[in-house]
Amino acid sequence: MKSKTKHADTASKIKEFFLHNAYRMKIYPAHHFALRVYRTTGQDDMRDTILANVLKDKTRVLNDILNHNDKGYVKKRSEELYAVMRKKKGKKEAMRQRFFAGNKEYLFYYNLIEQLYFWRCFGVSRSRFKPFFEQGIGILRKEADDIKSYILDEDAVRCFGTQIVNYVYFLLFFGICDIREDFKKVWQSIFMGTDDMEAYMYKNKIYGMTHFIIAGSDYYQDFADRDEFQWILDYFEEHIDDIMERTHVDIIAEVGLCIRLCGVDSGRALDVIKDYVAGSYDPSRGFIPRRGFVPASKATDINVAEHTNAVAFMLLNGFKELYRGPDLSEEFDAEVALGEAP
């Protein structure tokens, strides 16, 4: 087993590389990494990078809220979201495309839930956009019965469960509904009976389990409830050898991170994972290539590798505290006002 110092050193090197190279990255991957640095360190100079992504999406989110009652608009936006999904290749993506071809409206509501969650996290809900945020929450309340059916649809869960579990918790945090147990039953009926499944479905299973915990932690803003997720922790500990053999560094790191998010700091599974992830670091590149998840030609693209490295950084950095937010309401208002200036 490698030392805690070795793990922390690897985390430090990953952080240094991605922050130093943020100018080379697209807005979203740069935001994704900066947010995870902020939530595990409280490092305040991450705020501007996080804000850039919030500002990038504000007009589109606002339009979705204001035009919700226009069926033609919702249809058009649903088609746009499906078109983005159609660009992706692979068995998992093909399964999703087949399902959502006939259920595109699901994507509109999934996206609205997610965007309003971001507004809640970053203080847009307390900014001059507060009335629009409240209007968006009102839409979710009004459409709650339909949205529940979109979330509990067994075929949707089978192909998109990792994302949908997020929406279960976001609706809980909004105070709209608590369908955790209903969703858990659907998810377990699909994935927990056997591990004898195609490779992409097995990865979906493990990745989905991690997202129960990540969503339950309010995306790294609080430690997760260990009792709520003990069934997942038990599975990880019992099946760690299979997970190591049948998945890849991105998922393996996320499994380890989720163990830590439940307040567990030691154990065979966690020790094995930390050593494996730290050993995957490529000192010649300054980061961990994202192998096994994307074509080999893209494994060293820093925009693609960012996700693996953000998770690895959190896993290995030894965090003892998590930080909420950041609250960007003042910066958001200042930028919006600046955009309105003549």
Residue frames as qw, qx, qy, qz and C-alpha x, y, z in Angstrom:
[[0.000, 0.886, 0.464, 0.000, 0.00, 0.00, 0.00],
 [0.379, 0.482, -0.028, 0.790, 1.29, 3.44, -0.96],
 [0.267, -0.312, -0.510, 0.756, 1.56, 6.08, 1.77],
 [0.082, 0.855, 0.468, -0.206, -0.92, 8.87, 2.40],
 [0.172, -0.705, 0.236, 0.647, 1.87, 11.27, 1.45],
 [0.245, -0.047, 0.761, 0.599, 2.21, 9.58, -1.96],
 [0.146, 0.637, 0.745, 0.131, -1.55, 9.85, -2.53],
 [0.058, -0.888, -0.230, 0.394, -1.63, 13.50, -1.48],
 [0.260, -0.498, 0.453, 0.692, 1.38, 14.25, -3.69],
 [0.235, 0.250, 0.798, 0.496, -0.39, 12.75, -6.70],
 [0.046, 0.812, 0.577, -0.077, -3.51, 14.80, -5.94],
 [0.184, -0.794, 0.042, 0.578, -1.39, 17.95, -5.70],
 [0.269, -0.240, 0.630, 0.688, 0.27, 17.29, -9.05],
 [0.177, 0.510, 0.782, 0.312, -3.06, 16.67, -10.77],
 [0.050, -0.883, -0.383, 0.268, -4.49, 19.87, -9.32],
 [0.248, -0.644, 0.265, 0.673, -1.45, 21.88, -10.34],
 [0.282, 0.037, 0.729, 0.623, -1.60, 20.58, -13.92],
 [0.106, 0.634, 0.719, 0.262, -5.28, 21.29, -14.52],
 [0.119, -0.893, -0.251, 0.354, -5.32, 24.70, -12.86],
 [0.296, -0.520, 0.395, 0.697, -2.20, 25.71, -14.77],
 [0.128, 0.037, 0.763, 0.632, -3.76, 24.52, -18.04],
 [0.255, 0.586, 0.655, -0.404, -7.29, 25.82, -17.43],
 [0.221, 0.642, -0.161, -0.717, -6.81, 28.40, -20.19],
 [0.120, 0.245, -0.831, -0.485, -6.53, 25.53, -22.69],
 [0.107, 0.266, 0.949, -0.134, -9.79, 23.94, -21.59],
 [0.210, -0.501, -0.555, -0.629, -13.39, 24.42, -22.67],
 [0.312, -0.485, 0.208, -0.790, -15.62, 26.31, -20.24],
 [0.848, -0.348, -0.114, -0.384, -17.47, 23.30, -18.83],
 [0.873, -0.020, -0.383, 0.301, -14.48, 21.00, -18.10],
 [0.283, 0.378, -0.373, 0.799, -12.63, 23.92, -16.52],
 [0.516, -0.448, 0.092, -0.724, -15.71, 24.63, -14.37],
 [0.918, -0.199, -0.306, -0.155, -16.10, 20.93, -13.49],
 [0.715, 0.095, -0.445, 0.530, -12.54, 20.71, -12.16],
 [0.055, 0.404, -0.284, 0.868, -12.61, 24.08, -10.36],
 [0.657, -0.450, -0.083, -0.599, -15.87, 23.21, -8.60],
 [0.923, -0.206, -0.319, 0.063, -14.43, 19.98, -7.22],
 [0.488, 0.229, -0.394, 0.744, -11.34, 21.79, -6.01],
 [0.250, -0.456, 0.137, -0.843, -13.58, 24.34, -4.29],
 [0.781, -0.389, -0.167, -0.459, -15.87, 21.79, -2.65],
 [0.909, -0.203, -0.288, 0.223, -13.02, 19.77, -1.13],
 [0.581, 0.023, -0.226, 0.782, -10.65, 22.65, -0.26],
 [0.109, -0.875, -0.368, 0.293, -12.73, 25.85, -0.08],
 [0.467, -0.157, 0.264, 0.829, -10.17, 27.47, -2.37],
 [0.217, 0.743, 0.374, -0.512, -11.85, 30.80, -3.13],
 [0.067, 0.565, -0.429, -0.701, -9.99, 31.62, -6.34],
 [0.226, 0.166, 0.913, 0.296, -12.04, 28.95, -8.13],
 [0.282, 0.595, 0.518, -0.546, -15.07, 31.26, -8.18],
 [0.277, 0.598, -0.267, -0.702, -14.46, 32.98, -11.52],
 [0.119, 0.190, -0.897, -0.381, -14.05, 29.72, -13.41],
 [0.117, 0.372, 0.898, -0.205, -17.25, 28.35, -11.88],
 [0.245, 0.636, 0.271, -0.680, -19.11, 31.60, -12.64],
 [0.142, 0.388, -0.576, -0.705, -18.13, 31.47, -16.32],
 [0.079, -0.146, -0.953, -0.254, -20.15, 28.29, -16.84],
 [0.085, 0.571, 0.685, -0.444, -23.16, 29.64, -14.91],
 [0.183, 0.623, -0.046, -0.759, -23.19, 32.75, -17.10],
 [0.040, 0.197, -0.793, -0.575, -22.76, 30.71, -20.29],
 [0.086, -0.302, -0.935, -0.164, -26.02, 28.85, -19.72],
 [0.097, 0.349, 0.526, -0.769, -28.18, 31.58, -18.15],
 [0.391, 0.270, -0.216, -0.853, -30.01, 32.75, -21.29],
 [0.441, 0.013, -0.825, -0.353, -30.91, 29.24, -22.40],
 [0.182, -0.275, -0.859, 0.391, -32.22, 28.31, -18.95],
 [0.189, 0.346, 0.275, -0.877, -34.21, 31.53, -18.78],
 [0.439, 0.177, -0.485, -0.735, -35.77, 30.82, -22.17],
 [0.355, -0.120, -0.925, -0.069, -36.74, 27.31, -21.07],
 [0.045, -0.359, -0.697, 0.619, -38.52, 28.72, -18.03],
 [0.246, 0.391, 0.078, -0.883, -40.29, 31.57, -19.84],
 [0.492, 0.255, -0.516, -0.653, -41.38, 29.44, -22.81],
 [0.182, -0.067, 0.962, -0.194, -42.45, 26.34, -20.93],
 [0.512, 0.418, 0.562, -0.497, -46.12, 26.79, -21.85],
 [0.508, 0.607, -0.331, -0.513, -45.31, 26.96, -25.56],
 [0.908, -0.005, 0.417, -0.037, -45.63, 23.36, -26.77],
 [0.727, 0.665, -0.062, 0.159, -43.78, 24.19, -29.97],
 [0.027, 0.822, -0.502, 0.268, -40.85, 25.57, -27.98],
 [0.677, -0.409, 0.583, -0.187, -40.71, 22.54, -25.68],
 [0.920, 0.301, 0.248, 0.024, -40.77, 20.23, -28.71],
 [0.522, 0.788, -0.238, 0.226, -37.97, 22.19, -30.39],
 [0.204, -0.736, 0.581, -0.279, -35.79, 22.21, -27.26],
 [0.845, -0.177, 0.484, -0.141, -36.44, 18.50, -26.72],
 [0.849, 0.511, 0.053, 0.121, -35.30, 17.84, -30.28],
 [0.238, 0.838, -0.410, 0.270, -32.15, 19.90, -29.67],
 [0.503, -0.564, 0.608, -0.243, -31.29, 17.95, -26.54],
 [0.919, 0.105, 0.377, -0.041, -31.89, 14.67, -28.37],
 [0.662, 0.723, -0.152, 0.129, -29.69, 15.84, -31.26],
 [0.082, -0.766, 0.594, -0.232, -26.79, 16.27, -28.83],
 [0.737, -0.251, 0.599, -0.187, -27.37, 12.74, -27.54],
 [0.885, 0.428, 0.168, -0.065, -27.45, 11.34, -31.08],
 [0.359, 0.823, -0.436, 0.063, -23.88, 12.52, -31.74],
 [0.384, -0.566, 0.709, -0.173, -22.48, 10.00, -29.25],
 [0.699, 0.283, -0.613, -0.235, -21.37, 6.51, -30.26],
 [0.024, 0.263, -0.901, 0.344, -21.35, 3.16, -28.49],
 [0.323, -0.315, -0.884, -0.123, -23.76, 0.50, -27.19],
 [0.146, -0.482, -0.593, 0.628, -24.82, 2.55, -24.17],
 [0.121, 0.355, -0.085, -0.923, -25.48, 5.58, -26.34],
 [0.282, -0.057, -0.746, -0.600, -27.37, 3.52, -28.94],
 [0.244, -0.432, -0.853, 0.161, -29.66, 2.16, -26.21],
 [0.038, -0.515, -0.352, 0.781, -30.37, 5.67, -24.99],
 [0.158, 0.228, -0.394, -0.876, -31.01, 6.95, -28.48],
 [0.253, -0.245, -0.867, -0.351, -33.54, 4.18, -29.17],
 [0.199, -0.546, -0.731, 0.358, -35.46, 4.96, -26.00],
 [0.048, -0.576, -0.208, 0.789, -35.43, 8.75, -26.18],
 [0.025, 0.067, 0.624, 0.778, -36.32, 8.80, -29.87],
 [0.313, -0.521, -0.683, -0.405, -39.91, 8.30, -28.71],
 [0.495, -0.733, -0.422, 0.202, -39.61, 10.14, -25.39],
 [0.459, 0.408, -0.066, 0.786, -37.75, 13.35, -26.20],
 [0.301, -0.777, -0.094, -0.545, -39.85, 15.47, -23.83],
 [0.824, -0.478, -0.196, 0.234, -38.28, 13.61, -20.91],
 [0.656, 0.115, -0.058, 0.744, -35.01, 15.34, -21.81],
 [0.020, -0.677, -0.092, -0.730, -36.53, 18.82, -21.52],
 [0.628, -0.711, -0.067, -0.308, -37.66, 18.21, -17.95],
 [0.874, -0.214, -0.113, 0.422, -34.49, 16.37, -16.96],
 [0.487, 0.350, -0.017, 0.800, -32.47, 19.34, -18.20],
 [0.237, -0.733, -0.088, -0.631, -34.69, 21.88, -16.43],
 [0.801, -0.585, -0.125, 0.013, -34.31, 20.05, -13.11],
 [0.800, -0.049, -0.050, 0.595, -30.53, 19.98, -13.52],
 [0.290, 0.506, 0.042, 0.811, -30.20, 23.64, -14.48],
 [0.437, -0.755, -0.095, -0.480, -32.38, 24.82, -11.61],
 [0.863, -0.422, -0.129, 0.244, -30.26, 22.71, -9.27],
 [0.609, 0.185, -0.040, 0.771, -27.16, 24.57, -10.47],
 [0.074, -0.674, -0.089, -0.729, -28.95, 27.87, -9.86],
 [0.712, -0.667, -0.146, -0.165, -29.74, 26.73, -6.35],
 [0.858, -0.189, -0.107, 0.466, -26.13, 25.67, -5.68],
 [0.524, 0.159, 0.047, 0.836, -24.50, 28.86, -6.94],
 [0.104, -0.480, -0.371, 0.788, -26.87, 31.46, -5.50],
 [0.062, -0.167, -0.507, -0.843, -28.65, 32.40, -8.71],
 [0.336, -0.573, -0.736, -0.132, -31.80, 31.52, -6.75],
 [0.353, -0.715, -0.350, 0.492, -30.94, 34.48, -4.47],
 [0.295, -0.119, 0.277, 0.907, -29.89, 36.87, -7.26],
 [0.357, 0.333, -0.017, -0.873, -31.99, 39.21, -9.40],
 [0.451, 0.081, -0.754, -0.470, -32.97, 35.98, -11.20],
 [0.182, 0.018, 0.848, -0.498, -34.78, 34.77, -8.06],
 [0.624, 0.305, 0.239, -0.678, -38.26, 35.30, -9.61],
 [0.648, 0.411, -0.526, -0.368, -37.26, 33.18, -12.59],
 [0.164, 0.220, -0.935, 0.225, -35.87, 30.47, -10.32],
 [0.373, 0.141, 0.678, -0.618, -39.13, 30.42, -8.38],
 [0.680, 0.391, -0.109, -0.610, -41.06, 30.29, -11.64],
 [0.482, 0.367, -0.783, -0.144, -38.97, 27.28, -12.69],
 [0.051, -0.052, 0.907, -0.416, -39.63, 25.51, -9.39],
 [0.552, 0.267, 0.337, -0.714, -43.31, 26.27, -9.92],
 [0.645, 0.378, -0.487, -0.451, -43.15, 24.49, -13.29],
 [0.301, 0.216, -0.920, 0.125, -41.65, 21.42, -11.64],
 [0.285, 0.099, 0.721, -0.624, -44.36, 21.42, -8.97],
 [0.630, 0.350, 0.032, -0.692, -47.10, 21.78, -11.58],
 [0.717, 0.388, -0.508, -0.277, -45.66, 18.98, -13.74],
 [0.318, -0.503, 0.759, -0.265, -44.63, 16.81, -10.77],
 [0.836, 0.074, 0.477, -0.261, -46.83, 13.82, -11.64],
 [0.789, 0.605, -0.103, -0.021, -45.53, 13.64, -15.21],
 [0.175, 0.756, -0.598, 0.199, -41.96, 14.18, -14.05],
 [0.595, -0.350, 0.674, -0.262, -42.26, 11.33, -11.52],
 [0.902, 0.291, 0.294, -0.126, -43.40, 9.05, -14.32],
 [0.569, 0.753, -0.318, 0.088, -40.41, 10.12, -16.45],
 [0.097, -0.670, 0.680, -0.281, -38.07, 9.33, -13.56],
 [0.613, -0.189, 0.710, -0.290, -39.63, 6.00, -12.57],
 [0.814, 0.459, -0.161, -0.318, -39.99, 4.70, -16.14],
 [0.854, -0.295, 0.402, 0.149, -38.17, 1.36, -16.04],
 [0.772, 0.458, 0.210, 0.388, -36.83, 1.67, -19.58],
 [0.124, 0.920, -0.145, 0.341, -35.54, 5.18, -18.86],
 [0.587, -0.707, 0.388, -0.073, -33.79, 3.95, -15.70],
 [0.926, 0.026, 0.302, 0.226, -32.26, 1.04, -17.59],
 [0.668, 0.498, 0.147, 0.533, -30.53, 3.30, -20.10],
 [0.148, 0.690, -0.072, 0.705, -30.18, 6.60, -18.19],
 [0.678, -0.615, -0.400, 0.034, -30.28, 5.65, -14.53],
 [0.602, -0.136, -0.212, 0.757, -26.97, 7.24, -13.57],
 [0.038, 0.275, 0.093, 0.956, -28.30, 10.65, -14.58],
 [0.475, -0.543, -0.457, -0.519, -31.85, 10.09, -13.33],
 [0.635, -0.452, -0.517, 0.356, -30.78, 9.32, -9.77],
 [0.264, 0.016, -0.133, 0.955, -29.48, 12.90, -9.65],
 [0.285, -0.366, -0.304, -0.832, -32.94, 14.23, -10.44],
 [0.628, -0.485, -0.608, -0.025, -34.45, 12.14, -7.64],
 [0.530, -0.390, -0.366, 0.658, -32.27, 13.95, -5.12],
 [0.110, 0.130, 0.114, 0.979, -32.56, 17.37, -6.78],
 [0.422, -0.504, -0.470, -0.589, -36.37, 17.17, -6.48],
 [0.645, -0.504, -0.506, 0.270, -35.90, 16.22, -2.82],
 [0.418, -0.188, -0.170, 0.872, -33.65, 19.23, -2.23],
 [0.105, -0.288, -0.296, -0.905, -36.20, 21.49, -3.94],
 [0.277, 0.120, 0.658, -0.690, -38.85, 20.20, -1.52],
 [0.543, 0.149, -0.375, -0.736, -41.03, 18.99, -4.39],
 [0.937, -0.101, -0.120, -0.314, -41.19, 15.26, -3.69],
 [0.298, -0.539, 0.785, -0.074, -39.31, 12.38, -2.10],
 [0.919, 0.239, -0.094, -0.299, -39.32, 9.40, -4.45],
 [0.005, -0.640, 0.768, -0.037, -36.03, 7.90, -3.27],
 [0.534, -0.107, 0.814, -0.200, -37.51, 4.57, -2.20],
 [0.758, 0.523, 0.277, -0.276, -39.65, 4.24, -5.33],
 [0.472, 0.770, -0.414, -0.118, -36.65, 4.93, -7.53],
 [0.210, -0.524, 0.818, -0.106, -34.39, 2.62, -5.54],
 [0.717, 0.111, 0.649, -0.229, -36.86, -0.24, -6.02],
 [0.726, 0.666, 0.029, -0.168, -36.98, 0.31, -9.78],
 [0.239, 0.780, -0.578, -0.003, -33.20, 0.62, -10.04],
 [0.383, -0.389, 0.822, -0.161, -32.51, -2.46, -7.91],
 [0.809, 0.271, 0.462, -0.245, -35.02, -4.55, -9.86],
 [0.667, 0.725, -0.159, -0.068, -32.99, -3.84, -13.01],
 [0.369, 0.729, -0.532, 0.222, -29.41, -3.99, -11.76],
 [0.321, -0.570, 0.654, -0.381, -29.10, -5.90, -8.49],
 [0.946, -0.025, 0.147, -0.289, -30.32, -9.39, -9.39],
 [0.923, 0.077, 0.201, 0.320, -27.12, -10.42, -11.17],
 [0.168, -0.757, 0.364, 0.516, -23.73, -9.26, -12.38],
 [0.517, 0.098, 0.745, 0.410, -24.03, -11.45, -15.48],
 [0.363, 0.857, 0.288, -0.225, -24.57, -8.61, -17.95],
 [0.656, 0.597, 0.068, 0.457, -22.85, -6.99, -20.90],
 [0.564, -0.059, -0.217, 0.795, -19.79, -4.89, -20.12],
 [0.001, 0.375, 0.089, 0.923, -21.49, -1.56, -20.75],
 [0.593, -0.587, -0.341, -0.434, -24.43, -2.48, -18.51],
 [0.756, -0.355, -0.374, 0.403, -22.12, -3.60, -15.71],
 [0.356, 0.094, -0.110, 0.923, -20.35, -0.24, -15.91],
 [0.303, -0.516, -0.266, -0.756, -23.74, 1.49, -15.87],
 [0.722, -0.525, -0.448, -0.039, -24.55, -0.46, -12.71],
 [0.647, -0.274, -0.285, 0.652, -21.40, 0.52, -10.82],
 [0.163, 0.224, 0.077, 0.958, -21.49, 4.10, -12.08],
 [0.429, -0.573, -0.403, -0.570, -25.15, 4.33, -11.10],
 [0.704, -0.509, -0.437, 0.233, -24.37, 3.15, -7.58],
 [0.459, -0.083, -0.163, 0.870, -21.77, 5.88, -7.20],
 [0.060, -0.357, -0.215, -0.907, -24.31, 8.49, -8.24],
 [0.554, -0.649, -0.507, -0.124, -26.74, 7.51, -5.51],
 [0.624, -0.485, -0.256, 0.557, -24.05, 8.59, -3.05],
 [0.321, 0.071, 0.136, 0.935, -22.81, 11.62, -4.99],
 [0.233, -0.547, -0.403, -0.696, -26.33, 12.97, -5.42],
 [0.626, -0.629, -0.460, 0.028, -27.08, 12.15, -1.78],
 [0.565, -0.327, -0.168, 0.739, -24.09, 14.27, -0.76],
 [0.177, 0.929, 0.198, -0.256, -25.62, 17.25, -2.60],
 [0.712, 0.616, -0.065, 0.331, -22.72, 16.90, -5.02],
 [0.665, 0.102, -0.342, 0.657, -19.86, 17.02, -2.53],
 [0.130, -0.654, 0.081, -0.741, -21.41, 19.73, -0.35],
 [0.639, -0.487, 0.388, -0.452, -22.11, 17.42, 2.61],
 [0.042, -0.244, 0.969, -0.009, -21.02, 13.97, 3.66],
 [0.600, -0.127, -0.566, -0.551, -23.58, 11.36, 2.62],
 [0.716, -0.360, 0.333, -0.496, -25.74, 9.41, 5.05],
 [0.066, 0.378, -0.922, -0.049, -23.82, 6.18, 5.55],
 [0.447, 0.142, 0.806, -0.362, -26.88, 4.30, 6.78],
 [0.631, 0.568, 0.116, -0.516, -28.85, 5.22, 3.66],
 [0.606, 0.640, -0.427, -0.202, -26.13, 3.89, 1.39],
 [0.500, -0.468, 0.725, -0.079, -24.79, 0.94, 3.40],
 [0.863, 0.282, 0.412, -0.079, -26.19, -1.45, 0.78],
 [0.595, 0.781, -0.169, 0.088, -23.89, 0.17, -1.78],
 [0.114, -0.764, 0.613, -0.165, -20.84, 0.23, 0.50],
 [0.749, -0.198, 0.621, -0.123, -21.36, -3.47, 1.28],
 [0.842, 0.505, 0.190, 0.014, -21.53, -4.26, -2.43],
 [0.340, 0.856, -0.371, 0.123, -18.34, -2.30, -3.17],
 [0.354, -0.618, 0.682, -0.167, -16.42, -4.06, -0.40],
 [0.805, 0.003, 0.582, -0.115, -17.65, -7.52, -1.40],
 [0.773, 0.527, 0.329, 0.130, -17.17, -7.08, -5.14],
 [0.077, -0.885, 0.272, 0.371, -14.09, -4.85, -5.32],
 [0.460, -0.270, 0.726, 0.434, -12.08, -7.45, -7.27],
 [0.449, 0.536, 0.677, 0.230, -14.76, -7.65, -9.98],
 [0.119, 0.961, 0.161, -0.190, -15.06, -3.86, -10.09],
 [0.273, -0.711, 0.471, 0.445, -11.30, -3.53, -10.57],
 [0.447, -0.041, 0.797, 0.404, -11.33, -6.12, -13.34],
 [0.317, 0.551, 0.737, 0.230, -14.48, -5.09, -15.21],
 [0.101, 0.963, 0.233, -0.091, -14.42, -1.29, -15.11],
 [0.595, 0.480, -0.057, 0.642, -11.75, 1.39, -15.61],
 [0.404, -0.048, -0.390, 0.826, -9.93, 4.08, -13.68],
 [0.215, -0.337, -0.104, -0.911, -12.71, 6.67, -14.00],
 [0.727, -0.427, -0.346, -0.412, -15.33, 4.44, -12.35],
 [0.748, -0.162, -0.504, 0.399, -12.83, 2.89, -9.92],
 [0.229, 0.150, -0.287, 0.918, -11.84, 6.35, -8.66],
 [0.434, -0.374, -0.142, -0.807, -15.50, 7.30, -8.29],
 [0.790, -0.344, -0.503, -0.062, -16.17, 4.16, -6.23],
 [0.586, -0.091, -0.445, 0.671, -13.35, 5.14, -3.89],
 [0.031, -0.263, 0.077, -0.961, -14.55, 8.72, -3.66],
 [0.610, -0.421, -0.325, -0.588, -18.04, 7.54, -2.72],
 [0.744, -0.284, -0.536, 0.280, -16.66, 5.37, 0.06],
 [0.355, 0.001, -0.300, 0.886, -14.94, 8.50, 1.41],
 [0.262, -0.351, -0.166, -0.884, -18.10, 10.61, 1.02],
 [0.733, -0.456, -0.426, -0.271, -19.79, 8.18, 3.40],
 [0.399, -0.797, 0.335, -0.305, -17.17, 8.97, 6.04],
 [0.967, -0.153, 0.146, 0.145, -15.15, 5.78, 5.58],
 [0.080, 0.902, -0.414, -0.096, -11.39, 6.43, 5.58],
 [0.081, -0.475, 0.874, 0.066, -9.99, 2.90, 5.51],
 [0.835, 0.150, 0.439, -0.297, -10.77, -0.63, 4.38],
 [0.618, -0.067, 0.661, 0.420, -9.57, -3.09, 1.78],
 [0.475, 0.690, 0.491, 0.239, -11.61, -1.69, -1.09],
 [0.027, 0.998, 0.003, -0.059, -10.58, 1.90, -0.44],
 [0.472, -0.648, 0.487, 0.347, -6.92, 1.01, 0.01],
 [0.627, 0.160, 0.651, 0.398, -6.82, -1.00, -3.23],
 [0.355, 0.836, 0.382, 0.169, -8.55, 1.79, -5.14],
 [0.150, -0.957, 0.146, 0.202, -6.30, 4.58, -3.86],
 [0.525, -0.436, 0.596, 0.424, -3.16, 2.66, -4.82],
 [0.564, 0.387, 0.642, 0.346, -4.55, 1.82, -8.26],
 [0.227, 0.935, 0.263, 0.073, -5.62, 5.37, -9.01],
 [0.266, -0.871, 0.308, 0.273, -2.36, 6.90, -7.78],
 [0.580, -0.231, 0.669, 0.402, -0.49, 4.31, -9.86],
 [0.533, 0.616, 0.539, 0.216, -2.43, 5.35, -12.97],
 [0.006, -0.944, 0.044, 0.327, -0.90, 8.84, -12.85],
 [0.786, 0.399, 0.145, 0.449, 1.36, 9.49, -15.86],
 [0.401, -0.707, -0.003, 0.583, 4.19, 11.81, -14.75],
 [0.390, 0.010, 0.480, 0.786, 5.22, 12.47, -18.35],
 [0.022, -0.581, -0.552, -0.598, 1.81, 14.04, -19.01],
 [0.037, -0.171, 0.381, -0.908, 1.01, 15.39, -15.56],
 [0.648, -0.034, 0.197, -0.735, -2.35, 13.65, -15.32],
 [0.496, 0.024, 0.865, -0.070, -4.21, 10.32, -15.60],
 [0.242, 0.085, -0.637, -0.727, -5.27, 9.44, -19.17],
 [0.659, 0.072, 0.359, -0.658, -8.97, 8.52, -19.40],
 [0.219, 0.238, -0.889, -0.325, -8.45, 5.02, -20.78],
 [0.002, 0.205, 0.974, -0.101, -11.24, 2.49, -21.20],
 [0.210, 0.610, 0.550, -0.531, -14.01, 5.07, -21.38],
 [0.420, 0.806, -0.046, -0.415, -13.27, 6.82, -24.65],
 [0.857, 0.476, -0.060, 0.189, -11.36, 5.96, -27.85],
 [0.766, -0.287, -0.006, 0.575, -7.61, 5.73, -27.25],
 [0.404, 0.448, 0.186, 0.775, -7.09, 8.78, -29.48],
 [0.232, -0.763, -0.134, -0.588, -9.01, 10.93, -26.99],
 [0.764, -0.452, -0.403, 0.222, -7.65, 9.48, -23.74],
 [0.551, -0.241, -0.145, 0.786, -5.03, 12.22, -23.40],
 [0.000, 0.612, 0.272, 0.743, -7.21, 15.16, -24.48],
 [0.142, 0.006, -0.609, 0.780, -7.29, 17.23, -21.28],
 [0.496, -0.102, -0.010, -0.862, -10.93, 18.17, -21.82],
 [0.814, -0.081, -0.492, -0.297, -11.79, 14.46, -21.91],
 [0.622, 0.025, -0.662, 0.418, -9.35, 13.37, -19.18],
 [0.136, -0.439, 0.286, -0.841, -10.51, 16.13, -16.83],
 [0.768, -0.383, -0.123, -0.499, -13.36, 14.07, -15.35],
 [0.888, -0.066, -0.400, 0.218, -11.11, 11.18, -14.35],
 [0.474, 0.242, -0.381, 0.757, -8.60, 13.57, -12.83],
 [0.342, -0.501, 0.103, -0.789, -11.16, 15.63, -10.95],
 [0.882, -0.350, -0.172, -0.263, -12.45, 12.46, -9.30],
 [0.820, 0.069, -0.366, 0.435, -8.91, 11.20, -8.66],
 [0.156, 0.464, -0.299, 0.819, -7.95, 14.53, -7.09],
 [0.585, -0.497, 0.072, -0.637, -10.90, 14.40, -4.68],
 [0.946, -0.172, -0.272, -0.031, -10.24, 10.76, -3.81],
 [0.792, 0.097, -0.295, 0.526, -6.56, 11.29, -3.06],
 [0.148, 0.643, -0.164, 0.734, -6.45, 14.77, -1.51],
 [0.403, -0.151, -0.730, 0.532, -7.43, 13.62, 1.99],
 [0.247, -0.468, -0.092, -0.843, -10.32, 16.06, 2.46],
 [0.192, -0.228, -0.823, 0.484, -11.85, 16.18, 5.93],
 [0.187, 0.553, 0.394, -0.710, -14.36, 18.94, 5.25],
 [0.310, 0.448, 0.661, 0.516, -16.69, 19.84, 2.37],
 [0.034, -0.327, -0.098, 0.939, -17.72, 23.33, 1.29],
 [0.377, 0.656, 0.642, -0.129, -21.12, 24.47, 0.06],
 [0.247, 0.884, 0.039, -0.395, -21.64, 26.66, -2.98],
 [0.241, -0.198, -0.262, 0.913, -19.94, 28.87, -3.80],
 [0.163, 0.806, 0.503, -0.266, -22.61, 31.55, -3.53],
 [0.390, 0.045, 0.369, 0.842, -22.04, 33.60, -6.69],
 [0.118, 0.798, 0.590, -0.036, -25.18, 35.75, -6.42],
 [0.110, -0.856, 0.018, 0.505, -23.31, 39.05, -6.17],
 [0.255, -0.356, 0.631, 0.641, -20.94, 38.26, -9.04],
 [0.269, 0.419, 0.817, 0.291, -23.83, 36.95, -11.12],
 [0.083, 0.880, 0.419, -0.208, -25.84, 40.14, -10.57],
 [0.179, -0.734, 0.260, 0.601, -22.84, 42.30, -11.42],
 [0.274, -0.104, 0.764, 0.575, -22.25, 40.44, -14.68],
 [0.208, 0.621, 0.743, 0.139, -25.93, 40.58, -15.64],
 [0.017, -0.901, -0.200, 0.385, -26.02, 44.32, -14.92],
 [0.250, -0.531, 0.486, 0.648, -22.88, 44.80, -16.98],
 [0.283, 0.193, 0.825, 0.450, -24.52, 42.99, -19.88],
 [0.121, 0.789, 0.603, -0.021, -27.49, 45.34, -19.67],
 [0.214, -0.678, 0.028, 0.702, -25.36, 48.49, -19.74],
 [0.571, 0.797, 0.128, -0.151, -25.68, 50.61, -22.91]]
